[in-house]
Structure formats: C-alpha cells, structure tokens
Amino acid sequence: MEATNTNIKPRKKPFKISVFPIVNGILFVIICLVILIPIWKVLVDSFDLTTGYGMKLWPDNFGLEGYQTVLTNPSLVTPLKNSVITTVCGTLLGLTLSTLGAYVLIQWDMPGRGLFAGLLMFTMIFSGGMIPSYIVMRNLGLTNTLLGVILLPAINVYNLVLMRNFFEGIPTSLFESATLDGCTPFKIFYKIVLPLSKAALASIGLMFAVSYWNDYTNYKLYITKANLYNFQMKLRSMMMGSNLPTAIGSATENTVQNAAVIVAILPFMILYPFLQKYFVKGINIGAVKE
C-alpha cells in the first residue's frame, strides 16, 4: 500500500470583498452625520454668548447664561414645571390603565371579553374627530386644566394591545399554580404578572413619557391660558420670535433659544441608552406572536 501524503495543505479560499457591509457602513456614517451635525450646532450655540450664525466647532465666547436663563426665568420655568408634572403623572396613569386593561383582556373566562377587545380595536380605526372631542372635553370641564391633557393621552389602545400581547406570552401554568395556592386575580397581577413584565413596562412607559413630553397638539386645542402651557408650546413661541424671555448677563436671544432646545431634548437623550435594551425586548415580545 502506498503511504498517504500528509503534507498536503488545504486550499485557501479566495478572498472576497462583501459589498453590502461596506455600503451599509457608509450609509450609517452619513445618517449619523446628518443627525449629529445639527445637534452639535445647537449645542455649541447654546454655550456661545455672541450673536452669530453658521457652523462652529466650538463656541467663540463660552458661557452658561443661556441655561441660567432657561432654569431661572419664570416665563420658562413655569412651562418646564408643567411639562415635568404632566409627563410624570401621565406616564404613571397611562401605565396603570394599560396594564390593568391588558390584564382584564387576558381573562379567558370573562363574559364579553371578545366584545370589549373589539370595541377597543374599533377606536384605533375610527374616532369622533377633533370638534366632537373638543366639545366632550369642554362639557366635562377638562379644558384649560392640566388634568385634561393628562387624561386624554393616557387612554392609548395601541399600548394596551402591546401590553396584552406581552401578558399572553406568560405561561398559563403560572396563573394556574398561583390560583391553586389561593391567590386572588389582583394578587396574581402584582405578584406574578408585573414582575415578569419589566421589559414591557419600560418600553411602553418610555413611549408614554415621550408623547407627554413632546405633546403640542392637545395643549394647542384644549389650553388657552399661558400659565398652563408646557415647555414645547413656549419653545415654539420662542422659535417664532414672539414672547422672548429676558436673557441673563451677556446671553443673546439666539443663545437662550438654543439652550431651550437642548433642555427640551436632554432628558430622553439621557434615558434612552439606559432603557434601550428593555425597549427593544419589550417591543419585540409584545408585537411578534409565534
């Protein structure tokens, strides 16, 4: 028998350049620059005490008077407080309604469960319209009150459906074992369902918070008193050049405007990195059914 040659080296695979990752990387860099360059310009101008336009890498005259104006001027502090109050209260109320409503809709033995689910889904497609909604809000005495702009966005059927889909993914054996141990439905809710729903609570809570913080339409429709405006309403009036606050020190109107924009976007720029993993996980579990 002939001896086999063990010194034969395996053939090297020819080097191939994949075009897709390169194109994908270039597009990603371009999109990042398109997003980051305007934000960087606003950030630089918020620290620049000189009146000027155009792109700058660094402020010519650095100062914090723009932010001091935003955080101390009563005409800006009051709308900022209104935004914080409505965002915190509205997010908590929206999560409460969404979780309780979703928990009710997964009670398979509840009479009329399908009818209630159908009625809720119907409101996602059809609504009464702007004028009927305003008439209802006025007749209920919810115009020109912060309670009105808190209650209206809290009833969000889309978030309720996402939460219901997430709850349906919890194994039924957990509910059965808890029932055999003597747990009431409400005890099952806060002892089992809520602890297992951290991802969904974080993602839906973030969506509620963003909608409340950036709310403009409801304030425009249902609020006419200037002392009840939120920060977005005040920011728009500043950008339109009306009702500009008195700047502190050497700050210019342009400095104060850009500082107000940074204050408006800063809270969620800080929150998103910490909640991103919960946000992605919650949306995937709540929206995709196997």
C-alpha positions, 0 to 999 in steps of 0.5 A, spaced: 500 500 500 502 506 498 503 511 504 498 517 504 501 524 503 500 528 509 503 534 507 498 536 503 495 543 505 488 545 504 486 550 499 485 557 501 479 560 499 479 566 495 478 572 498 472 576 497 470 583 498 462 583 501 459 589 498 453 590 502 457 591 509 461 596 506 455 600 503 451 599 509 457 602 513 457 608 509 450 609 509 450 609 517 456 614 517 452 619 513 445 618 517 449 619 523 452 625 520 446 628 518 443 627 525 449 629 529 451 635 525 445 639 527 445 637 534 452 639 535 450 646 532 445 647 537 449 645 542 455 649 541 450 655 540 447 654 546 454 655 550 456 661 545 454 668 548 455 672 541 450 673 536 452 669 530 450 664 525 453 658 521 457 652 523 462 652 529 466 647 532 466 650 538 463 656 541 467 663 540 465 666 547 463 660 552 458 661 557 452 658 561 447 664 561 443 661 556 441 655 561 441 660 567 436 663 563 432 657 561 432 654 569 431 661 572 426 665 568 419 664 570 416 665 563 420 658 562 420 655 568 413 655 569 412 651 562 418 646 564 414 645 571 408 643 567 411 639 562 415 635 568 408 634 572 404 632 566 409 627 563 410 624 570 403 623 572 401 621 565 406 616 564 404 613 571 396 613 569 397 611 562 401 605 565 396 603 570 390 603 565 394 599 560 396 594 564 390 593 568 386 593 561 391 588 558 390 584 564 382 584 564 383 582 556 387 576 558 381 573 562 379 567 558 373 566 562 370 573 562 363 574 559 364 579 553 371 579 553 371 578 545 366 584 545 370 589 549 377 587 545 373 589 539 370 595 541 377 597 543 380 595 536 374 599 533 377 606 536 384 605 533 380 605 526 375 610 527 374 616 532 369 622 533 374 627 530 377 633 533 370 638 534 366 632 537 372 631 542 373 638 543 366 639 545 366 632 550 372 635 553 369 642 554 362 639 557 366 635 562 370 641 564 377 638 562 379 644 558 384 649 560 386 644 566 392 640 566 388 634 568 385 634 561 391 633 557 393 628 562 387 624 561 386 624 554 393 621 552 393 616 557 387 612 554 392 609 548 389 602 545 395 601 541 399 600 548 394 596 551 394 591 545 402 591 546 401 590 553 396 584 552 400 581 547 406 581 552 401 578 558 399 572 553 406 570 552 406 568 560 405 561 561 398 559 563 401 554 568 403 560 572 396 563 573 394 556 574 399 554 580 398 561 583 390 560 583 391 553 586 395 556 592 389 561 593 391 567 590 386 572 588 386 575 580 389 582 583 394 578 587 396 574 581 397 581 577 402 584 582 405 578 584 406 574 578 404 578 572 408 585 573 414 582 575 415 578 569 413 584 565 419 589 566 421 589 559 414 591 557 413 596 562 419 600 560 418 600 553 411 602 553 412 607 559 418 610 555 413 611 549 408 614 554 413 619 557 415 621 550 408 623 547 407 627 554 413 630 553 413 632 546 405 633 546 403 640 542 397 638 539 392 637 545 395 643 549 394 647 542 386 645 542 384 644 549 389 650 553 388 657 552 391 660 558 399 661 558 400 659 565 398 652 563 402 651 557 408 646 557 415 647 555 414 645 547 408 650 546 413 656 549 419 653 545 415 654 539 413 661 541 420 662 542 422 659 535 417 664 532 420 670 535 414 672 539 414 672 547 422 672 548 424 671 555 429 676 558 436 673 557 441 673 563 448 677 563 451 677 556 446 671 553 443 673 546 436 671 544 439 666 539 443 663 545 437 662 550 433 659 544 438 654 543 439 652 550 431 651 550 432 646 545 437 642 548 433 642 555 427 640 551 431 634 548 436 632 554 432 628 558 430 622 553 437 623 550 439 621 557 434 615 558 434 612 552 441 608 552 439 606 559 432 603 557 434 601 550 435 594 551 428 593 555 425 597 549 427 593 544 425 586 548 419 589 550 417 591 543 419 585 540 415 580 545 409 584 545 408 585 537 411 578 534 406 572 536 409 565 534 
